[in-house]
């Protein structure tokens, strides 16, 4: 389905970094979920490498870093208070390992003489955080409508319908998984629609 999707075919054929960013995003989510379920250090390290690769690819990877703790929705939490405290300690330890590895990889870019240009260039593409206080619906409404048009035209549209059917049919059986995937899809979409100067 991915290979024949016009959206993915378009970006892959143009050899844009967005395809690589999507790949690292998928691996970050995958290894993040494995870490949450198994509580293993090696999976936390692999999550860190995937997230680090994403951060080296494009600034949009910061969404993966922000959303990564949501993977712990899928972890089995103990009922006793004593075990909960121990579990929280393990969670924090594994998250710190992941972030340390990814930030270590990201800081490789500081060796370049134009590292400060990353922040400057980002300002060309996004509004400041205060934008939501001045005009919260502009360009949010326009960009959300445009994204729905693109999903329908380039997914192709039947996949959009299948996503809706999948959510409805599986919400009772897999509520945590549906919530997790929805957060990873809709939070970046809403933030981009609110703060992006250009939405392509």
Protein Blocks (a to p, Z undefined) as FASTA:
>chain_A
ZZmpmklmmmmmnopaklmmmmmmmmmmmmmmmmmmnopaklmmmmmmmmmmmmmmpmkl
mmmmmmmmmmmmmpccdfbfklmmmmmmmmmmmmmmmmmmmmmmmmmmmmpmklmmmmmm
mmmmpccfklmmmmmmbcklmmmmmmmmmmmmmmmmmlmmmmmmmmmmmmmmmmmlmmmm
mmmmmmmmmmmmmmpmbdZZ
